Amino acid sequence: MTINSIRKIIFPSILKDRRRVLYDVILLTIYIVILLTLLHNLDYSKMWAFGDLNAFPIDKSVIYEWINYCWRDEGLGFPNYPAHNYYLIILMLISVFGSLLAQKILVILTFIVAYFSLYYFLRTLKIAPMISFLGGLFYSINPITIAVFVGGGVGELMTYGVFPLIILYLFKLVREEKFQLKYIFIISIITIFIWNLYVTFWYGLFTCLGFLLVASRGNIKRLLRIIPVALMFLILFSPSFLNLTFYARGISEEKVSFTSTTKYNYADASILNLVRLAGNKGSAQAKEFLGYNDLNSYTVLGYFFSIIAFIGLIYGNTMKSSNRKEEQYWIYLIALLQYLGVLAFILILRKYPYMVDLNPIFSSLRNPIKLMYPLGFLFILILSHSLNFMLNGKKWYFKASILLCLTILILLYNYPALSDGTLGLEKIRGRQYIVEDKYYRLPEILKSIDRYYNEYHYLFLPWEYPLNLRIRTILPHYLGVPLGARILGINISTVKEIFSVSLIDCLNKDDVLSMFNVKYVIIDKTYRSYYENQTWYKRLLNGRQYVVYNYHNSYWISGNTTYFYTLFKNNEKFELVYEDHDFAIFKIRKQVPYKVYPVDPYQNLDASLSVAVTPVSENLVANPSFEEGLEYWRVWPGSLVNVSQGGVDGNYCAVLYGQEQWFTLIYQIVPVKEQSLYLIRFSFKAYNITDLHAKILWYNQTEKTGEEYAFKSYYIKIYEENVSEGLWNYIEEYMYSPKNARIARVEFLASRLRDQVTSTVTYIDNVSFNEAALIVKGILKKSPSITVLKFSRINPSLYEFEVNASEPFLMVFIEAYNPSWEIKVYRSEECLEVSKPTQILGCINAFVIKERGLLRILIYNKYQKVYEMSIIISELTYLTSILYVVFKLFVFKFKFFLSIMH
């Protein structure tokens, strides 16, 4: 076979439709074989849950509720945020294939859709089939998609996958001389696979405009054709836009800052890493796995990509003049300019990370992966056009290209992410990407104990992010807040106190749990933390039986499961009602009858409705504000510790300067009681934070107070908190002193000089270390003149109850506080009042009811009707679009048939 004959196969000049379809099918089959080979070691017989991928529910009612209601009855509740389309497709797949198979189909489909989308995009632009195949292959399987797959980002991957089709049909709509309505309807059908609006926004912003300018050739009327498409988007995504309103408002009201997260995530966003699609430190694309800062087969592959992609810029001018080829060349140049623009934007964000706090929509850029999707698309588009330009030139270009393809295949074979049969998932996640069967047994176990188990919350111990991914669709009524709760505008500080109280040996922990409608405590006896090999996790648990920590803007509980079991087994207020190898389930002996608690409204809310850990003794630290200089404080080295004016209150404060390799520290020795609760509070300000932290060292004797003589320690990793550099920050932490503790060393360690940081300075002020006590009062104190007659949950957005009250009262509603909740108070059929909630306990709703007598009260989310209207409108639009396209295809086939008969 000659070179020319091979070239005719790769570049068929004339192909009949049937032959072309057969060719496309063959290439798609080859791609699927490659994909399944790369994923052959995955365990398809088990449910998966890792990163952002939740386990799929066995009970379809969970997904049904998530689709149809603007509020989730999950944990302490929160406004539904992910795309409505995502759960709709999950529901349809589960209905046909079952949960286990539906999840595998959905995950594998994301890669296939990405391949087909770009392959079809390139073929429509008259790129050769084999090059289109390579473009689709590298678009669907590259460092970005591997990282997102390992991160569980199925929704983001599907949006990334279908977006080239959106661009293509926008391009067609604008390029045609005659207005084609069918393209708008085709785009609307494709949007059912868009599951992440932030990816859509940034992808569209950095890709569409340039291509549309090429298609319109400066014709404003043609460009205006995208207006109907934009309106269609608004209609189709109206349920999700409502959720984004919650999201943006939460960020604005809570004044959440993402600067420190952005700094970390953009740390590897250098030019060398970006051009090989690897500049995202914050994803599962871990440095130690891909090694993208080292010279290995992975980075060499990235260099090959880059060289070939930009060779086309040199040889593109050798094309013969024709309208089609000129258009290809302009598309190439526009892609190149947009590619450079995205690169520049990423580098600007790296230098000025505080930009993400300018507007709520920028908050999604705290992780550069949102910008690397368009970067990957533009890069593969440039690469495909470059190969196409070269292969249309002289024969040696063709031979060089064949050699390049062979080299790439060899590199892919040696690329570790593509050779372990899981795309690196098992290397990063281990076997913990699989959901153990025991969790699917839990509903039946609880049902055998209490058939009304779904009316209560559960406290899971330990309660960590990986467990959340397993439980939220199996038993969604857990106690706690979901991932990123603070970002959603939920005040979660009280949740930490609830968890802390639950894990110490205090008398009224059952009261605390009861007030949040907890009836069962589930100890996961065989649970192992996903983070157990992480250095930060080992430090966190160093010398402690348990820890409550902040991660991903939520609070989590980790620790020794034997300690948890013993803690509740030895408490007479809890009854062990079930135990096997996997679980121990304890029931609170005190009955929790309702989710709504009427209480006396005449008490002061702050005093009577409180769960608080409050100092009960004097500050154990002498000279906490450094007004007397450094007296009472021990310092090292003395030359790097000073006292300066300009403290948090304008008074004095301690100043600690950084040094190479070693910490600069100040500390003080204080007497403590064993097995008691303590509270440390302090203010700090720092510049060039690297590893600033504080710690409490516990000693069982008083003679030797060196660090090596401490038998336990408690770390506060300040540099990992969401702090504002250069501004005063306030830290407050609770801890439980270990058994036999006699003294504690309260220590502050300033940042070292590291990672090219040449100077650091830390200011410490207003230090307090107190013994503390739990105060819980008011919420369970019911007035004898108030009787609840009936309570019912109609759906996650609507509750109804009847009460007989001889005086005004306060009703506490155990869902996350949100101003969208309202109540209507009825006597008979007459509506007496409508009122909004007051936030109490830092995280839940309360309504003051002024009326007396026999009352019927509706608690509802006022956005539910808007949400329902949005769902109806968007789904009717989808249906109309599908029917229109099917009709047009039918008419086309019918006319074609008539022409043949004629």
C-alpha positions in Angstrom: 0.0 0.0 0.0 1.5 3.3 -1.1 1.6 6.6 0.9 -0.9 8.1 -1.5 -3.4 5.3 -0.9 -3.0 5.6 2.9 -3.5 9.4 2.5 -6.7 8.8 0.5 -8.0 6.7 3.4 -7.2 9.4 6.0 -8.4 12.2 3.7 -11.2 10.8 1.6 -12.1 13.5 -1.0 -15.6 12.2 -1.7 -17.5 10.0 0.7 -21.0 8.9 0.4 -23.2 9.3 3.6 -23.3 5.6 4.2 -19.6 5.2 3.9 -18.9 8.1 6.1 -21.3 6.9 8.8 -19.6 3.5 8.7 -16.2 5.2 9.0 -17.4 7.2 12.0 -18.9 4.1 13.7 -15.6 2.2 13.3 -13.6 5.1 14.8 -16.1 5.4 17.7 -15.8 1.6 18.3 -12.1 1.9 18.4 -12.4 4.8 20.9 -14.7 2.8 23.2 -12.3 -0.2 23.1 -9.5 2.2 24.2 -11.6 3.7 26.9 -12.7 0.4 28.4 -9.2 -0.9 28.2 -8.0 2.2 30.2 -10.8 1.5 32.8 -10.7 -2.3 32.8 -9.5 -2.6 36.5 -12.4 -0.6 38.0 -14.9 -2.5 40.1 -18.1 -2.2 38.2 -20.0 -4.5 40.6 -20.1 -2.0 43.4 -21.5 1.5 43.9 -18.9 4.3 43.7 -18.5 7.4 45.9 -15.4 9.6 45.7 -14.5 13.3 45.4 -17.7 15.0 44.3 -19.5 11.9 43.1 -22.3 10.8 45.5 -23.5 7.2 45.7 -26.7 6.8 43.7 -29.8 6.2 45.7 -31.6 2.9 45.8 -34.8 4.7 46.9 -35.9 6.8 43.9 -37.9 9.1 46.1 -34.7 10.8 47.3 -33.8 11.9 43.7 -37.5 12.6 43.0 -37.5 15.1 45.9 -34.2 16.7 44.8 -35.6 17.3 41.4 -39.0 18.7 42.4 -38.3 20.8 45.5 -36.2 23.9 46.0 -35.2 22.8 49.5 -33.5 19.5 50.5 -34.6 17.7 53.6 -31.0 16.7 54.1 -28.9 17.2 57.3 -30.0 20.5 58.6 -31.3 21.3 55.2 -30.1 23.7 52.5 -31.3 25.3 49.3 -30.9 22.9 46.3 -27.9 24.0 44.3 -26.8 21.5 41.6 -28.4 21.5 38.1 -32.0 20.3 37.9 -31.0 18.4 34.6 -28.4 16.3 36.4 -30.9 14.7 38.8 -33.5 14.4 36.1 -31.2 12.2 34.0 -30.2 10.2 37.1 -33.8 9.5 37.8 -34.5 8.4 34.2 -31.4 6.1 34.2 -32.2 4.6 37.6 -35.8 3.9 36.4 -34.5 2.0 33.4 -31.2 0.4 34.6 -31.3 0.5 38.4 -28.9 2.5 40.6 -25.7 0.5 40.2 -25.7 0.2 36.4 -27.1 3.8 35.9 -24.0 5.2 37.7 -21.6 3.3 35.6 -23.4 4.3 32.4 -23.4 7.9 33.4 -19.6 8.0 34.3 -18.5 6.2 31.1 -20.9 8.3 29.0 -19.1 11.5 30.0 -16.0 10.4 28.2 -17.8 9.0 25.1 -19.9 12.2 24.8 -16.6 14.3 25.0 -15.0 12.2 22.2 -18.1 12.3 20.0 -18.7 16.0 20.6 -15.2 17.1 19.5 -14.9 14.5 16.7 -18.2 15.8 15.1 -17.0 19.4 15.7 -13.8 18.8 13.8 -15.4 16.8 11.0 -17.9 19.6 10.4 -14.9 22.0 10.1 -13.6 19.7 7.3 -10.8 18.2 9.5 -9.6 14.8 8.3 -11.3 11.8 10.0 -8.1 10.3 11.6 -7.1 13.7 12.9 -10.6 14.3 14.2 -10.3 10.9 15.9 -7.1 11.9 17.6 -8.6 15.3 18.6 -11.6 13.6 20.2 -9.4 11.1 21.9 -7.1 13.7 23.4 -10.1 16.0 24.3 -11.8 13.3 26.3 -8.7 11.8 27.9 -6.1 14.3 29.0 -4.7 15.6 32.3 -7.7 17.8 32.9 -10.3 15.1 32.4 -8.3 12.5 34.3 -8.0 14.9 37.2 -11.8 15.7 37.2 -12.7 12.0 36.9 -10.5 11.2 40.0 -12.2 14.2 41.6 -15.7 12.7 40.9 -16.7 15.7 38.8 -19.2 13.9 36.5 -21.4 17.0 36.1 -18.4 19.1 35.1 -17.1 16.5 32.7 -20.5 16.2 30.9 -20.7 19.9 30.5 -17.2 20.0 29.2 -18.0 17.1 26.9 -21.1 18.6 25.2 -19.9 22.2 24.9 -18.1 21.8 21.5 -21.6 20.9 20.1 -23.0 24.1 21.6 -20.3 26.1 19.9 -20.7 24.2 16.7 -24.5 24.9 16.4 -24.0 28.5 17.4 -21.4 28.7 14.7 -23.8 27.2 12.1 -26.7 29.4 13.2 -24.6 32.6 12.7 -22.8 31.4 9.5 -25.9 30.5 7.5 -27.3 33.2 5.2 -30.8 32.1 6.1 -32.1 32.0 9.6 -32.3 28.3 10.8 -34.7 27.8 13.7 -33.7 24.1 13.9 -30.3 25.1 15.3 -31.9 26.8 18.3 -33.9 23.7 19.1 -30.9 21.4 18.6 -28.9 23.6 21.1 -31.8 23.4 23.6 -31.8 19.6 23.4 -28.0 19.5 24.0 -28.4 21.7 27.1 -30.1 18.8 28.9 -26.5 17.5 29.3 -25.2 20.8 30.8 -25.0 20.0 34.5 -22.7 22.8 35.7 -23.6 26.4 35.0 -20.3 27.9 36.2 -18.4 25.7 33.7 -20.8 26.7 31.0 -20.4 30.4 31.8 -16.6 30.5 31.8 -16.4 28.1 28.9 -18.8 30.2 26.8 -17.1 33.5 27.8 -13.7 32.3 26.7 -14.6 30.4 23.5 -17.8 31.5 21.8 -17.3 35.1 21.0 -14.2 34.7 18.8 -15.7 31.9 16.8 -19.0 33.7 16.3 -17.1 36.7 15.0 -15.4 34.5 12.4 -18.8 32.9 11.5 -20.6 36.3 11.2 -17.7 37.9 9.3 -18.6 41.2 11.0 -22.3 41.0 10.2 -24.1 42.4 13.3 -27.5 41.0 12.2 -26.0 37.5 12.2 -24.5 38.0 15.6 -27.9 39.0 17.0 -29.1 35.5 16.2 -27.6 34.3 19.4 -30.2 36.4 21.4 -32.9 33.7 20.9 -30.4 31.1 22.1 -29.6 33.1 25.2 -33.3 33.4 26.0 -33.7 29.6 25.5 -30.8 29.1 28.0 -32.6 31.3 30.5 -35.8 29.3 30.1 -34.2 25.9 30.2 -32.0 26.7 33.3 -34.5 28.7 35.2 -34.7 26.2 38.1 -30.9 26.3 38.4 -30.8 30.1 38.2 -33.0 30.2 41.3 -30.4 28.0 43.1 -27.5 30.2 41.9 -29.4 33.2 43.5 -29.2 31.4 46.8 -25.6 30.7 46.3 -24.6 34.3 45.3 -26.7 35.8 48.1 -25.1 33.4 50.7 -21.6 34.5 49.6 -22.5 38.2 49.7 -24.3 38.1 53.1 -21.8 35.9 54.8 -18.8 37.8 53.3 -17.1 34.6 52.5 -13.5 35.0 51.3 -11.7 32.5 48.9 -8.4 34.2 48.7 -6.4 31.7 50.7 -8.0 28.8 48.8 -7.2 30.5 45.5 -3.6 30.9 46.5 -3.2 27.3 47.2 -5.1 26.0 44.1 -3.2 28.3 41.7 0.2 27.5 43.2 1.2 25.3 40.2 -0.4 27.5 37.5 2.8 28.3 35.7 3.3 28.5 31.9 5.1 25.2 31.7 2.3 23.4 33.5 -0.5 25.2 31.8 0.7 24.4 28.2 0.6 20.7 29.1 -2.8 21.1 30.8 -1.6 20.5 34.3 -1.9 23.6 36.5 -4.4 22.8 39.2 -2.9 22.0 42.6 -6.2 21.9 44.3 -7.7 19.0 42.4 -7.2 15.3 42.8 -4.6 15.7 40.1 -2.0 15.3 42.9 1.6 16.4 42.4 2.8 13.1 43.9 0.7 11.1 41.4 1.2 12.8 38.0 4.5 14.5 39.0 3.8 17.4 36.6 6.6 19.5 38.1 9.1 16.8 37.1 10.6 15.6 33.8 8.9 12.3 33.1 6.9 10.7 30.3 3.9 12.8 31.3 5.7 16.1 30.9 7.4 15.0 27.7 4.0 14.2 26.3 2.9 17.7 27.2 5.9 19.2 25.4 5.1 17.1 22.3 1.5 18.4 22.3 2.7 22.0 22.6 5.3 21.8 19.8 3.0 20.2 17.3 0.1 22.5 18.2 2.1 25.6 17.4 3.9 24.4 14.4 0.7 25.0 12.5 1.2 28.7 13.0 4.3 28.5 10.9 3.0 26.2 8.1 -0.5 27.4 8.0 0.3 30.1 5.5 1.3 27.5 2.9 -2.4 26.6 2.3 -3.9 27.1 -1.1 -6.4 30.0 -1.2 -10.0 28.9 -0.8 -12.8 30.1 1.3 -13.0 26.9 3.2 -9.3 26.8 4.0 -9.2 30.5 4.9 -12.0 29.9 7.4 -10.0 27.0 8.9 -7.0 29.2 9.2 -9.0 32.0 10.9 -10.6 29.5 13.3 -7.0 28.4 14.1 -5.9 31.9 14.8 -8.9 32.8 16.8 -8.5 29.7 18.9 -4.8 30.6 19.4 -5.7 34.1 20.6 -8.4 32.9 22.9 -6.0 30.2 24.3 -3.4 32.9 25.1 -6.2 35.0 26.7 -7.2 32.2 29.0 -3.5 31.6 29.9 -3.1 35.3 30.7 -6.3 35.3 32.8 -5.1 32.3 34.9 -1.7 33.9 35.5 -3.4 37.2 36.5 -5.6 35.4 39.0 -2.6 33.6 40.4 -0.9 37.0 41.0 -4.0 38.7 42.3 -6.0 35.9 44.0 -8.2 38.4 45.9 -10.0 39.0 42.6 -12.2 36.0 43.2 -13.9 37.9 46.1 -14.9 40.8 43.9 -18.2 39.2 42.8 -20.0 36.0 43.8 -19.7 34.5 40.3 -15.9 34.9 40.5 -16.0 32.6 43.6 -16.2 29.6 41.2 -12.7 30.6 40.0 -11.1 29.7 43.4 -10.1 26.5 41.6 -8.5 27.0 38.1 -10.2 23.9 36.7 -13.1 26.1 35.7 -10.7 27.9 33.3 -8.8 24.8 32.2 -11.9 23.3 30.5 -11.9 26.0 27.8 -8.1 25.9 27.8 -8.1 22.2 27.0 -10.7 22.7 24.3 -8.8 25.5 22.6 -5.5 23.6 22.9 -6.9 20.4 21.3 -8.5 22.6 18.6 -5.1 24.2 17.8 -3.4 20.8 17.8 -6.0 19.3 15.4 -5.8 22.2 13.0 -2.0 22.2 13.1 -1.9 18.5 12.2 -4.4 19.1 9.4 -2.3 22.0 8.0 0.8 19.9 8.0 -0.7 16.7 6.6 -2.1 18.8 3.7 1.4 19.9 2.8 4.4 18.0 1.5 4.9 14.2 2.1 7.6 14.6 4.7 5.1 16.4 6.9 2.9 13.3 6.6 5.7 10.9 7.6 6.6 13.2 10.5 3.0 13.1 11.7 2.9 9.3 11.6 6.1 9.2 13.6 4.5 11.7 16.1 1.4 9.6 16.5 3.5 6.5 17.2 5.5 8.5 19.8 2.4 9.7 21.5 1.0 6.2 21.7 4.3 5.0 23.2 4.2 7.9 25.7 0.5 7.1 26.5 1.5 3.5 27.2 4.1 4.6 29.7 1.9 7.4 31.2 1.0 6.1 34.8 -2.5 7.5 34.8 -3.3 5.5 31.7 -1.7 2.2 32.5 -3.2 1.2 35.9 -6.7 0.3 34.4 -8.5 2.9 36.5 -7.2 6.2 35.1 -5.4 6.7 38.3 -8.5 6.5 40.5 -7.3 3.6 42.6 -3.8 5.1 43.0 -5.3 8.3 44.4 -8.4 6.9 46.3 -7.4 3.3 47.0 -10.3 1.0 47.4 -12.2 3.7 49.2 -13.8 4.8 46.0 -16.2 1.8 46.5 -19.3 2.0 48.8 -19.4 -0.9 51.2 -22.6 -2.9 51.1 -23.1 -2.3 54.8 -24.4 1.2 54.2 -27.2 -0.1 52.0 -28.2 -2.4 54.9 -28.7 0.5 57.3 -32.2 1.6 56.2 -33.5 -2.0 56.8 -31.7 -2.1 60.2 -33.3 1.2 61.3 -36.7 0.2 60.0 -36.5 -3.0 62.1 -35.8 -0.8 65.2 -38.3 2.0 64.4 -40.7 2.2 61.5 -40.8 6.0 61.9 -37.0 6.3 61.6 -37.2 8.8 58.7 -38.8 11.4 60.9 -35.6 11.9 62.9 -32.0 13.0 62.4 -29.0 10.6 63.0 -25.6 11.4 64.4 -23.0 9.4 62.5 -19.6 8.8 64.2 -17.2 9.3 62.7 -18.7 11.8 60.3 -16.3 12.7 57.5 -16.7 13.9 53.9 -16.3 10.4 52.3 -19.0 9.1 54.6 -21.2 12.0 53.6 -21.0 11.0 49.9 -22.2 7.5 50.9 -25.0 8.4 53.3 -26.7 11.5 51.8 -28.6 9.5 49.2 -29.1 6.4 51.4 -30.1 8.0 54.7 -30.3 11.8 54.0 -31.6 12.8 57.5 -28.2 13.0 59.1 -27.3 15.6 61.7 -24.9 18.2 60.2 -24.5 20.4 57.2 -23.5 19.5 53.7 -20.3 20.1 51.9 -19.6 23.8 51.4 -22.4 24.9 53.8 -20.8 28.2 54.6 -20.5 29.0 50.9 -24.3 28.5 50.7 -24.8 31.1 53.4 -25.5 28.8 56.3 -24.0 29.8 59.6 -22.4 26.6 60.8 -20.5 27.7 64.0 -23.2 26.1 66.2 -22.7 22.8 64.5 -19.2 22.6 65.8 -20.4 23.2 69.3 -23.1 20.5 68.9 -20.5 18.0 67.7 -18.0 19.0 70.5 -20.7 18.6 73.1 -21.7 15.2 71.7 -18.2 13.8 72.1 -17.4 14.8 75.7 -18.6 13.2 78.8 -21.2 15.8 79.9 -24.6 15.3 81.5 -26.8 17.0 79.0 -25.6 15.8 75.7 -28.9 14.1 75.1 -30.7 17.5 75.5 -28.4 19.0 72.9 -29.0 16.2 70.4 -32.7 16.1 71.1 -33.2 19.8 70.4 -31.9 19.1 66.9 -34.3 16.1 66.5 -31.7 13.4 66.9 -33.0 10.1 68.1 -30.3 7.7 67.1 -26.5 7.7 67.3 -24.8 5.4 64.7 -21.2 4.3 65.4 -19.5 3.1 62.2 -17.2 0.5 63.9 -15.2 -0.4 60.9 -14.8 3.0 59.3 -11.3 4.1 58.3 -10.5 7.7 57.5 -9.6 8.4 53.9 -7.1 11.0 55.3 -5.3 8.6 57.7 -2.0 8.7 55.8 -2.1 12.5 55.4 0.4 14.5 57.5 -2.1 17.2 58.4 -4.5 14.5 59.6 -1.9 12.8 61.8 -1.1 16.1 63.4 -4.7 16.8 64.0 -5.3 13.6 65.8 -1.9 13.5 67.6 -2.7 12.5 71.1 -6.4 12.9 70.8 -9.3 10.4 70.9 -11.4 12.6 68.6 -11.4 15.8 66.6 -13.9 18.2 65.2 -12.4 20.0 62.2 -13.3 22.3 59.4 -12.8 21.0 55.9 -14.5 22.2 52.6 -16.5 24.8 54.6 -18.2 22.2 56.8 -17.5 20.6 60.1 -16.5 16.9 60.3 -15.9 14.5 63.2 -13.0 12.0 63.2 -11.4 9.8 65.9 -11.2 6.5 67.6 -14.4 4.4 67.0 -13.8 2.5 70.2 -13.8 5.8 72.2 -17.1 6.7 70.5 -18.7 3.4 71.3 -17.5 3.5 75.0 -18.7 7.1 75.4 -22.3 6.2 74.6 -22.3 2.7 76.0 -21.4 4.1 79.5 -24.0 6.9 79.4 -27.3 5.9 81.1 -29.2 8.4 78.9 -28.5 6.3 75.8 -29.7 2.7 75.1 -27.8 0.3 72.8 -30.6 -1.0 70.5 -28.6 -2.7 67.8 -25.0 -4.0 67.3 -23.2 -6.1 64.8 -19.7 -6.3 63.3 -20.2 -3.0 61.4 -22.5 -0.8 63.4 -23.6 0.0 67.0 -26.8 2.0 67.2 -27.7 3.9 70.3 -31.2 5.4 71.0 -31.7 8.5 73.1 -34.0 7.4 75.9 -35.8 10.8 75.9 -38.5 10.7 73.3 -38.3 13.4 70.6 -41.9 13.8 69.4 -41.7 16.6 66.7 -39.5 18.6 64.5 -41.1 21.8 65.7 -40.7 22.8 69.4 -43.0 25.5 71.0 -41.3 27.4 73.8 -42.0 30.4 76.0 -41.5 33.5 73.9 -41.3 35.9 76.8 -37.8 34.8 77.7 -34.8 36.6 76.2 -34.0 34.7 73.0 -30.2 35.0 73.4 -30.3 33.7 76.9 -33.0 31.0 76.6 -32.2 29.6 73.2 -28.6 28.8 73.5 -26.1 26.0 72.9 -22.9 27.6 74.0 -19.5 26.7 75.5 -18.8 29.5 77.9 -15.7 30.3 80.0 -16.4 29.7 83.7 -13.1 30.7 85.2 -10.5 33.4 85.0 -8.0 33.5 82.1 -5.2 31.1 83.0 -2.7 33.1 80.8 -0.9 35.9 82.5 -0.4 39.2 80.6 -2.6 38.2 77.7 -2.4 41.6 75.9 1.4 42.1 76.4 0.8 45.4 78.1 3.7 44.5 80.5 6.1 43.6 77.7 7.1 40.0 77.4 7.0 39.3 81.2 5.5 35.9 82.0 6.1 34.8 78.4 9.0 32.5 77.4 10.4 33.3 73.9 12.8 31.7 71.4 15.0 33.1 70.0 14.9 36.3 71.9 16.3 38.4 69.1 13.2 37.7 66.9 10.5 38.4 69.4 9.5 41.9 70.3 6.5 44.0 71.6 4.9 46.6 69.4 2.1 49.1 69.6 -0.7 48.6 67.0 -2.4 45.7 68.6 -6.0 44.7 67.7 -7.4 47.3 70.2 -4.6 49.8 69.5 -2.6 48.6 72.5 0.5 46.4 72.6 1.0 43.1 71.0 3.7 40.5 70.5 5.6 40.5 67.2 7.4 37.4 66.0 9.7 37.4 63.0 10.4 34.3 60.8 13.7 32.4 60.6 15.1 29.7 58.3 14.2 26.1 59.1 13.1 26.8 62.7 9.9 28.3 64.2 10.0 31.5 66.2 7.9 30.8 69.3 6.4 32.2 72.5 4.7 30.1 75.2 3.4 30.0 78.7 2.9 27.2 81.3 -0.5 27.0 83.0 -2.2 24.6 85.5 -5.1 22.5 84.2 -7.6 19.9 85.3 -7.8 16.5 83.7 -10.7 15.6 81.4 -12.1 19.1 81.4 -13.2 21.3 78.6 -11.0 24.3 77.7 -11.4 27.3 75.4 -8.5 29.1 73.8 -9.0 32.5 72.0 -6.6 34.9 70.5 -6.2 37.5 67.7 -3.4 37.4 65.2 -2.2 39.2 62.1 0.5 37.8 59.7 2.3 38.6 56.5 3.6 35.9 54.2 2.0 33.0 56.0 3.7 29.7 55.4 3.1 27.3 58.3 1.9 29.5 61.2 0.2 27.6 64.0 -0.6 27.3 67.7 -0.6 24.3 69.9 -1.4 23.1 73.4 1.0 20.6 74.9 -0.3 18.5 77.9 2.0 17.3 80.7 1.4 14.8 83.5 4.1 16.3 85.7 5.3 19.9 86.4 9.1 19.6 86.5 10.0 19.1 82.8 8.2 21.4 80.3 10.2 20.8 77.2 8.4 19.8 74.1 9.7 16.3 74.2 8.2 15.6 77.7 4.6 16.4 76.6 2.5 13.2 76.4 -0.2 14.7 74.2 -0.7 17.8 72.0 -3.5 19.8 70.3 -2.7 21.6 67.1 -4.4 24.7 65.7 -3.2 25.0 62.1 -3.8 28.7 61.6 -2.3 28.9 58.1 -5.0 26.5 56.9 -7.9 28.6 58.2 -9.7 31.0 55.9 -7.7 34.0 57.1 -7.1 37.4 55.6 -3.4 38.2 55.4 -2.4 41.5 56.8 -5.6 41.9 58.7 -6.5 41.0 62.3 -8.1 37.6 62.6 -9.8 35.9 65.5 -9.5 32.2 66.5 -11.5 30.3 69.0 -11.0 26.6 69.7 -12.4 24.1 72.2 -10.4 21.1 73.5 -10.8 18.4 76.1 -7.8 17.9 78.4 -6.6 14.3 78.5 -6.6 12.0 81.6 -3.7 12.7 84.0 -3.1 16.2 82.6 -1.6 18.5 85.2 -0.2 21.5 83.3 -0.5 22.7 79.7 1.9 24.7 77.5 0.1 27.3 75.5 2.4 27.9 72.5 2.4 30.1 69.4 4.8 29.3 66.5 5.4 31.9 63.8 6.0 31.1 60.2 9.4 29.9 59.0 11.1 31.3 55.9 10.4 28.8 53.2 9.3 28.4 49.5 11.2 31.6 48.4 9.6 33.6 51.2 12.3 36.0 52.4 10.4 37.6 55.4 7.5 36.7 57.6 6.1 38.6 60.6 3.3 37.6 63.0 1.4 39.7 65.5 -0.3 38.0 68.5 -2.7 39.7 70.9 -5.5 39.2 73.5 -4.7 35.6 74.3 -7.1 33.7 76.7 -7.1 30.1 77.9 -10.1 29.3 80.1 -11.8 26.3 81.6 -15.2 26.2 79.9 -18.6 24.7 80.5 -21.6 23.8 78.4 -24.8 25.9 78.7 -28.0 24.5 77.2 -31.2 26.0 78.3 -34.6 27.1 77.2 -35.4 25.2 74.0 -37.0 22.1 75.5 -38.8 24.1 78.2 -42.4 23.8 77.0 -45.2 25.9 78.4 -48.1 23.9 79.8 -50.5 26.2 78.0 -49.2 25.1 74.6 -50.2 21.7 73.2 -49.2 20.3 69.8 -52.1 18.3 68.4 -50.7 17.3 65.0 -47.5 17.6 63.0 -46.9 16.4 59.4 -44.2 16.8 56.8 -45.9 17.1 53.4 -42.7 17.6 51.4 -39.3 19.2 52.0 -40.7 22.6 51.3 -44.0 22.3 53.1 -44.9 21.4 56.7 -48.2 21.6 58.6 -49.1 21.4 62.3 -51.9 22.2 64.6 -51.5 23.7 68.0 -53.7 24.8 70.9 -52.2 27.8 72.6 -53.6 30.1 75.3 -50.7 32.6 74.9 -48.3 33.7 72.2 -45.3 31.4 71.7 -42.1 30.8 69.8 -42.0 28.0 67.3 -38.5 26.6 66.4 -38.2 25.0 63.0 -35.2 22.6 62.7 -34.0 23.4 59.2 -31.0 25.5 58.2 -31.9 29.2 58.6 -33.1 30.8 55.4 -35.2 33.9 54.9 -37.2 32.1 52.1 -39.1 30.2 54.8 -42.5 31.7 55.8 -45.5 30.7 57.9 -49.2 31.2 57.5 -51.3 31.0 60.7 -55.0 30.0 60.2 -57.9 29.8 62.6 -60.6 27.7 60.8 -60.1 28.9 57.2 -59.1 32.4 58.0 -55.5 33.4 57.5 -54.5 35.5 60.6 -50.9 36.3 59.9 -47.9 35.7 57.6 -44.4 36.0 59.1 -40.7 35.4 58.3 -38.2 33.5 60.5 -35.7 34.8 63.0 -32.3 33.1 63.1 -31.6 31.4 66.4 -28.9 29.0 67.6 -26.8 30.4 64.8 -28.2 28.1 62.2 -32.0 27.4 62.5 -35.3 29.2 62.1 -37.8 30.5 64.7 -41.2 32.1 64.3 -43.0 34.2 66.8 -46.7 33.2 66.9 -48.8 36.0 68.4 -52.2 34.4 68.0 -54.1 32.3 70.5 -56.5 29.4 70.4 -56.7 26.4 68.1 -54.4 27.2 65.2 -53.3 25.5 62.0 -49.9 26.6 60.8 -48.3 26.1 57.4 -44.5 26.4 57.1 -43.5 26.7 53.5 -40.7 27.9 51.3 -41.9 30.8 49.3 -39.7 30.0 46.2 -41.3 26.6 45.7 -44.0 27.8 43.4 -41.5 29.7 41.3 -39.3 26.6 41.2 -42.3 24.5 40.1 -43.2 26.9 37.4 -39.5 27.0 36.2 -39.5 23.2 36.1 -42.7 23.0 34.0 -41.5 25.7 31.6 -38.1 24.2 31.1 -39.3 20.6 30.6 -42.0 21.8 28.2 -39.3 23.6 26.3 -37.2 20.4 26.1 -40.2 18.4 24.9 -41.1 21.0 22.3 -37.4 21.0 21.0 -37.3 17.2 20.8 -40.6 17.0 18.9 -39.6 19.7 16.5 -36.2 18.1 15.6 -37.9 14.7 15.3 -40.6 16.2 13.0 -37.9 17.9 10.8 -36.0 14.6 10.5 -39.2 12.8 9.6 -40.1 15.4 6.9 -36.6 15.2 5.5 -36.6 11.4 5.3 -40.1 11.4 3.8 -39.1 13.9 1.1 -36.0 11.8 0.4 -38.1 8.7 0.1 -40.5 10.4 -2.4 -37.5 11.6 -4.5 -36.2 8.0 -4.7 -39.7 6.7 -5.7 -40.0 9.4 -8.3 
